[in-house]
Amino acid sequence: MGESILKTKSYEFSIEIVKIYKHLSKEKQEFIISKQLIRSWTSVWAMIREAEFGQSKADFINKMSIALKEANETLYRLDLLQDTLYIDQQQYQTLHGKWEEILRMLVATIKTSKAKKEY
C-alpha cells in the first residue's frame, strides 16, 4: 500500500478526532461518547496500518473490512454527538465529509483487492 492517500487522509482525520475529543472533554465535559469516538476511529487507523503488512491478500482484505466496520461505528458516534448538540452542524458536516471520503477509499480498496487475481 505504501504511502497511500488512504493512509494520509485517515491519519489526518485521526488528528482531527483527537482534537475533537480534547475539545469535548475539556470544554463540554463530555467523556463517554467522545472517548468511544476516539477509540473507534483510531481502530480504523490501526487496521489500515496492519493491513499494510498483511500476511496474505485475504489478511489484507480482512483488516480493511474491519477498518470499514470501525468507520461505520465512528459515524454512529458522530451522529450521536451532533444529535445531542455536543458538536454543531458545521463541525458535523466537516467531519462527515472527511469521513465519507475515507469510507469511499476503504470500500474501493476492498473491492479492488477482491477483484485482483493472485498469480
Sequence and secondary structure as in RCSB ss.txt:
>XXXX:A:sequence
MGESILKTKSYEFSIEIVKIYKHLSKEKQEFIISKQLIRSWTSVWAMIREAEFGQSKADFINKMSIALKEANETL
YRLDLLQDTLYIDQQQYQTLHGKWEEILRMLVATIKTSKAKKEY
>XXXX:A:secstr
  S HHHHHHHHHHHHHHHHHHHHHHHS   HHHHHHHHHHHHHHHHHHHHHT SSHHHHHHHHHHHHHHHHHHH
HHHHHHHHTTSS HHHHHHHHHHHHHHHHHHHHHHHHHHHS   
